[in-house]
Amino acid sequence: MKTLSMLAAAGAFALMLAPGAQAMTPAPVGTGTDVIQVAGGCGPGFHRGPRGRCIRNRAPICHWTVGPHGRRVRVCR
């Protein structure tokens, strides 16, 4: 009788473990996102100013100067 109860207990234990083997695996972490931040949330053509407001980007200021070897070079800041 003792052997029969041990066998029944072992069988019940094995049946309890079986559903855990069929569990779904978790999704991989860090696969990417559909959210893209653009210039701090202001959108294209704007950037954050010193007080946190959105300011329109200015066109670059360019000028010509003499560079190394006497060549004319366009400089933008």
N, C-alpha and C positions, 0 to 999 in steps of 0.2 A: 504494500500500500504506500510505503514511503517513497519508493522508486517511481510509482505511478504519479504521485503528487509532484515530485521533483520534475518529472518529464512534462507534466501539464504546465507547471510554472515556467519552465524553460521555453515551451512552445508559445505561451502567452507573451513572454518577454520578447521573443523573436517577432511575433506579429505586431507588437507595439513599435518596434524599430523599423519595420518595412515602409510605412507611409512617409517617414522622414527622408528616405532615400529618393523619393520621387518629387521632392520639393523643387520649386523653381529657383534657379540661381539668381542672385541679385544683379542688377544692371551695373555696368562698369561706371566708375566715377570719372568725371571730367571728360566726357565725350564731346563737349562743345555746347554752344548755346546759340539761339537765334537773335540775341540782343547784341547790338553793336553800339558802343558809345561814340558819339561824334562830337568832338570839341567841347567836352564837358557838359553835354546835354543841350547845347545851344543850336545845333544843326549846322549844315554846311554854310560857309561864308561868315560865320560868327564865332566868337570866342568869349570866355569869361573875363570880365574886367576886374579891377581891384575891389569893388564892392559886391561882387558876385552877380552882377547883371550881364546880360548878353550884349556884346558890342560887335558891330560889323567890322570885318577884317579890312584893313586899308591895302591899297595897291602898293607893291614894293617901290621904293624910291631908288631909281637907277641913274647912274651918270657914267660918263666915259672918263678914264684917266690913263696916264702913261704907266704901263706896268714894267716888269723886268725886261731887259733887252730892248727897251725903247718901243715896245708894241703898245697899241691902244687896247685897253681892257675895259669891259663893261662891268661895273661894280654895283650890286644891288644890296640894300639893307632892309 
